[in-house]
Amino acid sequence: MQPPEVSYAHSGDVAIAYQVVGEGSPDIVFVRGLTGDLLSTWEQPLLVRHVEGLAACGRVLMLDKRGTGLSDRVREVQSIETTMDDVRAVMESVGSENAVLWTGGTSTGIGVLFAATYPERCAGLVLFDPRVRGTRSPDYPWAPTEEEWRERLARVRAGWGERAYLDDLAREWAPEVAADDDFRDWFVWHMRRSISPGAALTSFRAAMELDVSDVLAAVRVPTLILPRPSLPGPGHFTAERIRGAELVVLPELRGVYTWVDDEAHRATMEATAGFVSRLARHGSSERVLATILFTDIVGSTEMAARMGDSVWRELLQRHHTVVRRELARYQGRELDTAGDGFFAAFDGPARAVQAASAIRDALQALEIEIRAGLHTGECEVSDGKIAGIAVSIGARISSVAAPGEVLVSSTVKDLVGGSGLQFEDRGEHQLKGVPEAWRLFAVAR
């Protein structure tokens, strides 16, 4: 069939290609996995029927994430946070106030983080075969081990784009139809047009570093989980941690796609249609996911005594100007200023870390040294103010940071996997007034 027209939304300076399929309500944002190419999507009838099945439930917004398909190639690393920005840009481009996000697999983190951060923009969340951690752990045994990841990354580095490698990948991901020469030929070209070898390696690394398990409890929008039938499994792990999540177990799949199998496709569409039909527009949540930043000047009392009141006030004003400039640059929201300290919130953890590092570095020109602490967690929102245990944890982390150090919780570190940020382990800390110990990490300079 004739592909729908391609349009472009601007996410910052990056152009994001998207298509609109169907009409009606609600809007459904189809966020694909590691790869995606809008034009070659329409050359595969089995994938087309999946998109058309979603379009029977509402207006489908389908995008090529930055660095893939028809969207801008970018030098920076594609992360959960930047893809979340791309989704918002597409929604705003078509005037969509809120939408159901349909995603899963390696893109589970995008849906989870979006739903928890912007509950007012997310009418519902559908997660197919969700993967909330990239690497195996004692309580999450379904992910590849670190050794298995090293082997996979080596194969991607050596073979991505080569026909032999992509033929093998088709047999792994779609064994139901991989014997069909036409399907394999389409698969090879779809993958080549989706993502370059270097970007593929980066995307697989980001999938390895994925961990949004700590965020699941902050998802408060209606959620449908479509897991594989294995018990227990990653789908059940996810459903147990999202309050009120519906669980519809799919028929057994040999590969990673539902749309190549008639029975699985039919069950997927029936479950999606039923879920969408039950949705009612929910009000804005009073709880959102946010990344909290606290900063304060090291040795401020001594500096003030040495300089005198007038000179100290002038220096403090210059400090405030620098901090506010960097908060604006990284889309942070100033919540409070007490003396020489700042309390701010961000809707993206990577931006928060980048802002804290930029503040620290910029203040060196003023011969001011700060300490900074960051934590991501569920916060209570009232009259524009943010409160809750996440705020307390952020403040405590800041208090134990060394001079010149940007210190983050393990939750922040896990959420910025794939962003290119590097960290140094600072071990476990018992934070004052916080029940459990927290593992903290310093942002590498």
C-alpha positions as CSV (number, residue, x, y, z in Angstrom):
1,M,0.0,0.0,0.0
2,Q,1.0,3.7,-0.4
3,P,2.9,4.8,2.8
4,P,1.4,7.7,4.7
5,E,3.0,11.1,4.3
6,V,6.2,11.7,6.3
7,S,6.3,14.8,8.4
8,Y,9.0,16.2,10.8
9,A,8.9,17.4,14.3
10,H,11.8,19.3,16.0
11,S,13.1,17.9,19.2
12,G,15.6,20.7,20.1
13,D,17.8,20.9,17.0
14,V,17.0,17.4,15.9
15,A,14.4,16.6,13.2
16,I,12.3,13.6,14.0
17,A,10.4,11.9,11.1
18,Y,6.9,10.6,11.9
19,Q,3.7,9.4,10.2
20,V,0.1,9.6,11.3
21,V,-2.0,6.5,10.5
22,G,-5.8,6.5,11.0
23,E,-8.0,8.9,12.9
24,G,-10.1,9.0,16.0
25,S,-9.4,8.8,19.7
26,P,-7.3,8.1,21.6
27,D,-3.9,8.9,20.1
28,I,-1.5,5.8,20.2
29,V,2.2,6.4,20.0
30,F,3.9,3.3,18.6
31,V,7.5,3.3,19.9
32,R,9.5,0.6,18.2
33,G,12.6,-1.2,19.6
34,L,16.2,-0.7,18.7
35,T,15.5,-0.1,15.0
36,G,12.9,1.4,12.7
37,D,12.5,2.9,9.3
38,L,9.2,4.4,8.4
39,L,9.3,3.8,4.6
40,S,10.5,0.2,4.6
41,T,7.9,-0.6,7.3
42,W,5.3,-0.3,4.6
43,E,7.1,-2.8,2.4
44,Q,6.4,-5.6,4.9
45,P,2.7,-6.7,4.9
46,L,3.0,-8.5,8.2
47,L,4.2,-5.4,9.9
48,V,1.6,-3.2,8.1
49,R,-1.2,-5.4,9.6
50,H,0.2,-4.6,13.1
51,V,0.2,-0.9,12.4
52,E,-3.3,-1.1,10.9
53,G,-4.5,-3.1,13.9
54,L,-3.4,-0.3,16.2
55,A,-5.0,2.2,13.9
56,A,-8.3,0.4,14.3
57,C,-8.2,1.6,18.0
58,G,-7.3,5.2,17.4
59,R,-4.9,7.6,15.6
60,V,-1.4,6.1,15.5
61,L,1.7,8.3,15.7
62,M,4.7,6.3,14.5
63,L,8.2,7.8,14.6
64,D,11.8,7.1,13.7
65,K,13.8,7.8,16.8
66,R,16.8,10.1,16.4
67,G,19.7,8.4,14.7
68,T,17.4,5.9,13.0
69,G,15.5,5.7,9.7
70,L,14.5,9.1,8.2
71,S,15.3,11.1,11.3
72,D,18.5,13.1,11.8
73,R,21.6,11.2,12.4
74,V,23.2,12.5,15.6
75,R,26.6,12.4,17.2
76,E,25.4,12.2,20.7
77,V,24.3,8.9,22.3
78,Q,20.6,8.0,21.9
79,S,19.2,7.5,25.4
80,I,15.8,6.8,27.0
81,E,15.6,10.5,27.9
82,T,16.3,11.8,24.4
83,T,13.7,9.4,22.9
84,M,11.2,10.6,25.5
85,D,11.9,14.1,24.2
86,D,11.3,12.9,20.6
87,V,7.9,11.4,21.6
88,R,6.8,14.7,23.2
89,A,8.0,16.6,20.1
90,V,5.9,14.5,17.8
91,M,2.8,14.7,20.0
92,E,3.2,18.5,20.2
93,S,3.6,18.7,16.4
94,V,0.2,17.0,15.8
95,G,-1.5,18.7,18.7
96,S,-1.8,15.6,20.8
97,E,-2.4,16.5,24.5
98,N,-2.1,12.9,25.7
99,A,-1.7,9.5,24.2
100,V,-1.5,5.8,24.8
101,L,2.1,4.6,24.5
102,W,2.5,1.2,22.8
103,T,6.0,-0.2,23.2
104,G,8.0,-3.0,24.9
105,G,11.1,-5.1,24.6
106,T,14.2,-2.9,24.6
107,S,12.1,0.2,24.5
108,T,10.2,-0.6,27.7
109,G,12.3,2.1,29.5
110,I,11.0,4.8,27.3
111,G,7.3,4.0,28.0
112,V,7.9,3.5,31.8
113,L,9.9,6.8,32.2
114,F,7.4,8.8,30.0
115,A,4.4,7.5,31.9
116,A,6.0,8.2,35.3
117,T,7.3,11.6,34.4
118,Y,4.4,13.0,32.4
119,P,1.2,11.2,33.7
120,E,-0.9,14.0,32.4
121,R,0.4,13.3,28.8
122,C,0.0,9.5,29.0
123,A,-3.5,8.2,28.7
124,G,-2.3,4.6,29.1
125,L,0.7,2.4,28.7
126,V,0.9,-0.9,26.8
127,L,4.1,-3.0,27.3
128,F,4.7,-6.0,25.1
129,D,7.2,-8.5,26.6
130,P,8.7,-5.8,28.8
131,R,12.4,-5.7,29.6
132,V,13.1,-3.4,32.6
133,R,16.8,-4.5,33.1
134,G,19.3,-5.1,30.5
135,T,21.7,-7.3,32.4
136,R,21.0,-10.4,34.6
137,S,20.9,-10.1,38.3
138,P,19.9,-12.5,41.1
139,D,16.3,-11.2,41.2
140,Y,16.1,-10.7,37.4
141,P,17.4,-13.9,35.8
142,W,15.8,-13.4,32.3
143,A,18.3,-10.9,30.9
144,P,21.7,-11.8,29.3
145,T,24.7,-12.1,31.5
146,E,27.6,-9.6,31.1
147,E,29.6,-12.3,29.2
148,E,26.7,-12.9,26.9
149,W,26.5,-9.2,26.3
150,R,30.2,-9.0,25.5
151,E,29.8,-11.7,22.9
152,R,26.7,-10.1,21.4
153,L,28.4,-6.6,21.2
154,A,31.4,-8.2,19.5
155,R,29.2,-9.8,16.9
156,V,27.3,-6.5,16.3
157,R,30.7,-4.6,15.9
158,A,32.0,-7.1,13.4
159,G,28.8,-7.9,11.4
160,W,26.1,-5.2,11.5
161,G,25.0,-4.4,8.0
162,E,26.5,-7.5,6.5
163,R,24.0,-9.9,4.9
164,A,25.3,-13.0,6.6
165,Y,24.9,-11.4,10.1
166,L,21.5,-9.9,9.4
167,D,20.3,-13.2,7.9
168,D,21.2,-14.9,11.2
169,L,19.5,-12.1,13.1
170,A,16.3,-12.7,11.1
171,R,16.4,-16.4,12.1
172,E,16.9,-15.4,15.7
173,W,14.2,-12.6,15.9
174,A,11.6,-14.0,13.4
175,P,12.2,-17.8,13.1
176,E,8.5,-18.3,12.2
177,V,9.1,-16.7,8.7
178,A,12.9,-16.6,8.4
179,A,12.8,-19.4,5.8
180,D,11.0,-17.1,3.4
181,D,13.7,-15.5,1.2
182,D,11.5,-12.5,0.5
183,F,11.1,-11.8,4.2
184,R,14.8,-12.2,4.9
185,D,15.6,-9.8,2.0
186,W,13.2,-7.2,3.4
187,F,14.6,-7.7,6.9
188,V,18.2,-7.1,5.8
189,W,17.4,-3.9,4.0
190,H,15.0,-2.7,6.8
191,M,17.8,-3.1,9.3
192,R,20.4,-1.4,7.1
193,R,18.1,1.6,6.5
194,S,17.1,1.7,10.1
195,I,20.4,2.2,11.8
196,S,24.2,2.4,10.9
197,P,26.8,0.0,12.3
198,G,28.1,2.5,14.8
199,A,24.6,3.5,16.0
200,A,23.6,-0.1,16.2
201,L,26.6,-0.8,18.6
202,T,25.6,2.2,20.7
203,S,22.0,1.1,20.9
204,F,22.8,-2.4,21.9
205,R,25.1,-1.0,24.6
206,A,22.3,1.2,25.9
207,A,20.0,-1.9,26.0
208,M,22.7,-3.7,28.1
209,E,22.8,-0.8,30.6
210,L,19.0,-0.4,30.8
211,D,17.5,-0.5,34.3
212,V,14.2,1.2,35.1
213,S,13.1,-1.3,37.7
214,D,13.2,1.4,40.5
215,V,10.8,3.5,38.5
216,L,8.0,1.0,38.0
217,A,6.2,1.9,41.3
218,A,6.0,5.5,40.1
219,V,3.8,4.5,37.1
220,R,0.3,5.4,38.0
221,V,-1.4,5.5,34.6
222,P,-3.6,2.5,33.3
223,T,-1.1,-0.1,32.1
224,L,-1.5,-3.3,30.1
225,I,1.3,-5.9,30.2
226,L,1.5,-8.4,27.3
227,P,4.0,-11.0,28.5
228,R,5.2,-14.3,27.1
229,P,3.6,-17.3,28.8
230,S,6.7,-18.3,30.8
231,L,6.1,-18.3,34.6
232,P,7.6,-16.5,36.3
233,G,8.9,-14.1,33.7
234,P,10.0,-10.5,33.1
235,G,6.4,-9.5,32.2
236,H,5.1,-10.8,35.5
237,F,8.0,-9.1,37.3
238,T,6.9,-5.8,35.7
239,A,3.2,-6.3,36.3
240,E,3.8,-7.0,40.0
241,R,5.5,-3.6,40.4
242,I,3.1,-1.3,38.5
243,R,0.0,-0.6,40.6
244,G,-3.2,-1.9,39.0
245,A,-1.5,-3.3,35.9
246,E,-3.6,-5.6,33.7
247,L,-1.9,-8.8,32.5
248,V,-2.9,-10.6,29.3
249,V,-0.6,-13.5,28.6
250,L,0.1,-14.0,24.9
251,P,0.5,-17.4,23.0
252,E,4.0,-18.8,22.9
253,L,6.4,-17.0,20.5
254,R,9.6,-18.4,19.1
255,G,11.1,-15.0,18.2
256,V,10.7,-11.4,19.3
257,Y,7.8,-10.2,17.1
258,T,4.0,-10.8,17.5
259,W,3.2,-9.6,14.0
260,V,4.8,-12.6,12.2
261,D,2.6,-15.1,14.0
262,D,-1.2,-15.1,13.2
263,E,-2.3,-16.3,16.7
264,A,0.0,-14.0,18.6
265,H,-1.0,-11.0,16.4
266,R,-4.7,-11.7,16.9
267,A,-4.3,-12.0,20.7
268,T,-2.2,-8.8,20.8
269,M,-4.8,-6.8,18.9
270,E,-7.7,-8.1,20.9
271,A,-6.0,-7.3,24.2
272,T,-5.0,-3.8,22.9
273,A,-8.5,-3.0,21.6
274,G,-10.1,-4.1,24.9
275,F,-7.7,-2.0,27.0
276,V,-8.1,1.1,24.8
277,S,-11.9,0.8,24.9
278,R,-11.9,0.7,28.7
279,L,-9.7,3.8,29.1
280,A,-11.2,7.0,30.4
281,R,-9.3,10.2,30.4
282,H,-7.7,10.4,33.8
283,G,-7.0,13.6,35.7
284,S,-3.5,14.9,36.3
285,S,-1.6,12.9,38.9
286,E,-0.5,14.6,42.1
287,R,2.6,12.4,42.0
288,V,5.2,12.5,39.3
289,L,8.7,11.1,38.7
290,A,11.4,13.8,39.0
291,T,15.1,14.1,39.4
292,I,16.0,16.3,42.4
293,L,19.2,18.4,42.5
294,F,20.6,20.1,45.6
295,T,23.8,22.2,45.5
296,D,25.6,24.3,48.0
297,I,28.9,26.2,48.2
298,V,31.8,24.5,50.0
299,G,33.1,26.6,52.9
300,S,30.6,29.4,52.4
301,T,30.7,30.6,56.0
302,E,34.5,31.0,56.0
303,M,34.3,32.8,52.6
304,A,31.7,35.2,53.8
305,A,33.7,36.0,57.0
306,R,36.9,36.5,55.0
307,M,35.4,38.7,52.2
308,G,33.0,40.8,54.2
309,D,29.3,41.3,53.7
310,S,29.3,43.5,50.6
311,V,31.8,41.5,48.6
312,W,30.2,38.2,49.6
313,R,26.8,39.4,48.5
314,E,28.1,40.4,45.1
315,L,29.8,37.0,44.7
316,L,26.7,35.2,45.8
317,Q,24.7,37.1,43.2
318,R,27.1,36.1,40.5
319,H,26.9,32.5,41.7
320,H,23.1,32.6,41.5
321,T,23.3,34.0,37.9
322,V,25.5,31.1,36.8
323,V,23.3,28.4,38.5
324,R,20.1,29.8,37.0
325,R,21.7,30.1,33.5
326,E,22.7,26.4,33.6
327,L,19.3,25.3,35.0
328,A,17.6,27.1,32.1
329,R,20.0,25.5,29.6
330,Y,19.2,22.0,30.8
331,Q,15.4,22.6,31.4
332,G,15.6,22.5,35.2
333,R,13.1,24.2,37.4
334,E,14.3,26.2,40.4
335,L,12.2,25.3,43.4
336,D,14.0,27.1,46.3
337,T,17.1,29.0,47.1
338,A,18.3,29.1,50.7
339,G,21.4,31.2,51.2
340,D,24.1,29.6,49.0
341,G,22.2,26.5,48.1
342,F,19.8,25.6,45.2
343,F,17.0,23.1,45.1
344,A,15.8,22.2,41.6
345,A,13.9,19.5,39.7
346,F,14.3,18.0,36.2
347,D,12.0,15.8,34.1
348,G,15.1,13.9,32.8
349,P,17.9,12.5,34.9
350,A,20.6,12.9,32.3
351,R,19.9,16.6,31.9
352,A,20.0,16.9,35.7
353,V,23.5,15.3,35.8
354,Q,24.7,17.5,33.0
355,A,23.3,20.6,34.6
356,A,25.0,19.8,37.9
357,S,28.4,19.2,36.2
358,A,28.0,22.3,34.1
359,I,27.2,24.4,37.3
360,R,30.3,23.0,39.1
361,D,32.6,23.7,36.1
362,A,31.3,27.2,35.4
363,L,31.7,28.3,39.0
364,Q,35.4,27.5,38.9
365,A,35.9,30.8,37.1
366,L,34.5,32.5,40.2
367,E,36.8,30.4,42.4
368,I,33.7,28.8,43.9
369,E,33.6,25.1,44.7
370,I,30.3,23.4,45.2
371,R,29.0,19.9,46.1
372,A,25.9,18.5,44.4
373,G,23.5,15.6,45.1
374,L,20.9,14.0,42.8
375,H,18.2,11.4,43.1
376,T,15.3,10.3,40.9
377,G,12.1,9.3,42.6
378,E,8.3,9.7,42.9
379,C,7.4,13.2,44.3
380,E,4.2,14.7,45.5
381,V,3.2,17.9,43.7
382,S,1.0,20.6,45.3
383,D,0.7,24.2,44.2
384,G,3.8,23.9,42.1
385,K,5.9,22.6,45.0
386,I,7.5,19.2,45.2
387,A,7.9,17.1,48.3
388,G,8.4,13.5,49.4
389,I,11.1,11.0,50.4
390,A,12.8,11.5,47.0
391,V,13.5,15.1,48.0
392,S,14.9,14.1,51.4
393,I,17.2,11.5,49.7
394,G,18.5,14.1,47.2
395,A,19.3,16.5,50.1
396,R,21.1,13.8,52.1
397,I,23.2,12.7,49.1
398,S,24.3,16.3,48.6
399,S,25.3,16.5,52.2
400,V,27.7,13.6,51.9
401,A,29.3,14.7,48.6
402,A,32.9,15.7,48.6
403,P,34.0,19.2,47.6
404,G,33.7,19.6,43.8
405,E,31.8,16.3,43.6
406,V,28.5,15.6,41.8
407,L,27.1,12.6,43.7
408,V,24.1,10.6,42.4
409,S,22.0,7.7,43.7
410,S,22.1,4.3,42.0
411,T,18.6,5.1,40.6
412,V,20.0,8.0,38.6
413,K,23.0,6.0,37.4
414,D,20.7,3.2,36.2
415,L,18.3,5.6,34.4
416,V,21.0,7.4,32.4
417,G,22.4,4.2,30.9
418,G,23.3,4.8,27.2
419,S,23.7,8.5,27.8
420,G,27.5,8.4,27.7
421,L,27.9,9.6,31.3
422,Q,30.5,7.9,33.3
423,F,30.5,7.3,37.1
424,E,32.8,6.2,39.9
425,D,31.5,3.9,42.6
426,R,31.5,5.6,46.1
427,G,30.0,2.5,47.9
428,E,27.0,2.2,50.2
429,H,26.0,5.0,52.5
430,Q,23.5,5.2,55.3
431,L,21.7,8.5,54.7
432,K,20.4,10.3,57.8
433,G,16.7,9.7,58.2
434,V,16.5,7.3,55.3
435,P,15.7,3.7,56.2
436,E,17.8,1.7,53.8
437,A,21.4,2.2,52.7
438,W,22.0,3.7,49.2
439,R,24.8,3.0,46.8
440,L,26.2,6.3,45.5
441,F,28.2,7.2,42.5
442,A,30.3,10.3,41.6
443,V,30.1,11.7,38.1
444,A,33.4,11.3,36.4
445,R,35.0,14.5,35.3
